[in-house]
C-alpha cells in the first residue's frame, strides 16, 4: 500500500517511473460507504493530484481515457483502500484485464 510522506515522497510505488511522461486515468471502485464517496469527483481530484505531484517533481503526465498507458485503480472496501496499476501492455496482452 502506498503511503504519502511529508514533502510528497511516496513509499511503495514510484509514480515517476510508472506514470511520468505517459497518459493515464484513475478509476475508483467502491465497496461500502455508499453515498459517502462521489466517484467522478474523487477520480477527477486524484487525476489532478497526480498531475500536480509529477509537475512538482519536474515531470509530466496527461489524463487520457481513450488509450492510456496506465490506469491507476483505486478500490475501497469499507474504510480501507488499495491502489494498483494496470499498464497498456497488460491490458493488450490479457483480454481479462479490464477496468469498468
C-alpha positions in Angstrom: 0.0 0.0 0.0 1.4 3.4 -1.0 1.8 6.0 1.7 2.2 9.7 1.2 5.1 11.1 3.3 5.6 14.7 4.2 7.0 16.6 1.2 5.3 14.5 -1.4 7.6 11.4 -1.3 5.9 8.1 -1.8 6.6 4.7 -0.1 5.6 1.6 -2.1 5.0 3.0 -5.6 7.3 5.2 -7.7 4.9 7.5 -9.6 7.8 8.9 -11.6 8.7 5.5 -13.1 5.1 4.3 -13.6 3.3 7.5 -14.9 5.8 10.1 -15.9 5.6 11.3 -19.5 2.6 8.9 -20.0 -1.1 9.1 -20.4 -3.2 7.7 -17.6 -6.5 7.9 -15.7 -7.8 7.0 -12.3 -10.7 4.5 -11.8 -12.2 4.2 -8.3 -14.2 1.1 -7.4 -16.1 1.2 -4.2 -17.5 -1.5 -1.9 -19.3 0.0 1.0 -19.6 3.7 2.1 -22.4 4.2 -0.5 -23.4 7.8 -0.7 -20.2 9.0 1.1 -17.9 9.0 -1.9 -18.9 10.6 -5.2 -16.9 8.6 -7.7 -16.4 11.0 -10.6 -15.4 13.9 -8.3 -12.9 11.7 -6.5 -11.4 10.3 -9.7 -11.0 13.9 -11.1 -9.4 15.0 -7.9 -6.9 12.1 -8.0 -6.1 12.8 -11.6 -5.3 16.4 -10.8 -3.3 15.4 -7.6 -1.1 13.0 -9.7 -0.5 15.6 -12.4 0.4 18.2 -9.8 2.7 15.8 -7.9 4.5 14.9 -11.1 4.8 18.5 -12.1 6.4 19.4 -8.8 8.9 16.6 -9.5 9.7 18.2 -12.8 7.8 15.5 -14.8 4.5 15.5 -16.6 1.6 13.1 -17.3 -1.7 13.6 -19.1 -5.2 12.2 -18.5 -6.4 10.1 -21.4 -9.4 7.9 -21.3 -9.2 6.6 -24.9 -5.8 4.9 -25.0 -4.0 5.3 -21.6 -0.5 4.0 -21.0 -1.7 3.1 -17.4 -4.8 3.0 -15.3 -4.5 3.8 -11.6 -7.0 1.5 -10.0 -8.2 2.5 -6.5 -10.5 0.2 -4.6 -12.2 0.9 -1.3 -13.6 -1.8 0.9 -15.4 -0.1 3.8 -12.9 2.3 5.2 -9.9 0.6 3.7 -8.2 1.5 0.4 -5.9 -0.3 -2.0 -4.1 1.1 -5.1 -2.9 -0.8 -8.2 -1.6 0.0 -11.7 -2.7 -1.6 -15.0 -0.4 -0.9 -17.9 -1.4 -0.8 -21.5 0.8 -3.8 -22.1 -1.1 -5.8 -19.5 -4.5 -4.8 -20.9 -3.4 -5.6 -24.5 -1.8 -8.9 -23.6 -4.6 -10.3 -21.4 -8.2 -9.9 -22.5 -9.5 -10.4 -19.0 -7.6 -7.4 -17.6 -10.1 -4.6 -18.0 -11.4 -1.7 -16.0 -15.1 -0.9 -16.0 
